[in-house]
Amino acid sequence: PPNFDIGLGPLGRALAPEERRMIRRGLVQNRSLRDLNLRGRMNEVVAVLEARDFDAARFGQLMDEQIARTANLQETVQVVLIDVISDMTPERRADFAQKLKDEMSRMKSERERPSGG
C-alpha cells in the first residue's frame, strides 16, 4: 500500500519521496510485501485466540512464522536501500546524510521534552 511504513525510521524520513517509492517498488518486485499477507496472517492469529481451547503451539508457530517473514523483509529492505543509496550522486548522498543528522537531532530533542506526567 502507498502508506506502508517500510520500517526505516529516520533513514526512511531522510529519503526523498521518489527514493521511498523506489524502495517500495523494489520490495514489490521481490514479492516481499505481497508475501507478508498481514491481514490473512492476523486472521489466523485471531482465530487461534478466539478458539475455545487455546492452542499455544499453533500460536507459537504463527509467531515464529511472523518473525521469519519480518526478518526476510528487513533483509530485502536493506538490499534495496543500499541500491538506492549507491545510485545517489555524491551531492545527494551528502544531502541525505544532512537530512539524517537533522532527523536524529529532532528525535533527540523529542526525547528530552518533559513527558507532562
N, C-alpha and C positions, 0 to 999 in steps of 0.2 A: 504493500500500500504506500501511497505517496508520503504519508506522515509516519512511516515506520521509523523508529529510532534505531539506528544501526549500532548503538551502544558504544560510541567512541568518545563520549563525554566532551571534554574541552577540545580534543583533536577534531571531532566532528563539527563543533561550533566554529572552529577556526578555518574550516574549509569553505570555499566559495560554494554557492548553491549548485552550480554545474558540476563541481567536483563531487559533491554528495550524491548527485544524480548518477554520476559515472560509477560510483561505488555501488549504488543500488542496482544499476544495470548489470554490473559485474556479478553481483550476488544472484540475480535472477538467471543470468546466463549459466552460472554454476549450479543452478537449482537449489541453492542454499536456502533461499526464502520459501520457495514453493514446497520444499520437503519438510519445513517446520510444521505446517498444518496445525497451528496453535489452537484453533477452535476445536478441531477434531480431537486433539490430544487432551484439551481441558474437558471436553465432554466425557472422555474416558475416565478422567480423574473424578469428575463429579459423579459418574455412575458408581464408581468404587466407593466413594464417600457416602452415597445415598443408600447403598445396599444395606439390608437389614443386618447381615453378618459382614463385618468389615474384613476384607481380605488384605491384610498387611503386606503379604508377599507380593500381591499384584500391585498394590500401591507403591511399594519399593521398586518394583520393576519399572513402573511408569516413570518414577522419579529418576532412576538410572538412565532410562532412555532419553529423558529430557536433558539430563546433564551431558550425555554424549552428543545430542543434536546441538546443544548450545556450544560445546567445545568445538565442534566441526564448523559451526557458523563463525565463531570467533577466529578460527584459523583462516577461513576463507576471507573474512573481512580484513585480516592482517595482510594477506597476499594482495588483495585488490587495493588496499590503502597504499602499500609500498609501490605498486604500479602507478597509482595516481601521483604520488609524490615524486617518483622517478621521472615522470613526464613533465614535471614543473620546470620552468626556467629557473636559473639561479635567483633572479629577482622575485619571482613568485614564491619560491621557497623561503626567501628572506622575509617576505610579507607574511607568509603563512606562519613562520617562526614568531614574528612580532605579534600576530593575532593570537597565537597560542600563549605567549607570555601575558598578553592582556587578559585572556580568559583565566589564566592561573591567578593573576592579581585580583581579578574580580571575585573568583571563588574564595581566595584568602580573605578578602575584605568582608564577604558574606559570612564566613565562619566567625569572624571577630565581632560581629554585631551581637548586642545583647539579645538573649532569647525572649525577653519580655516576661519571663517567669521567675 
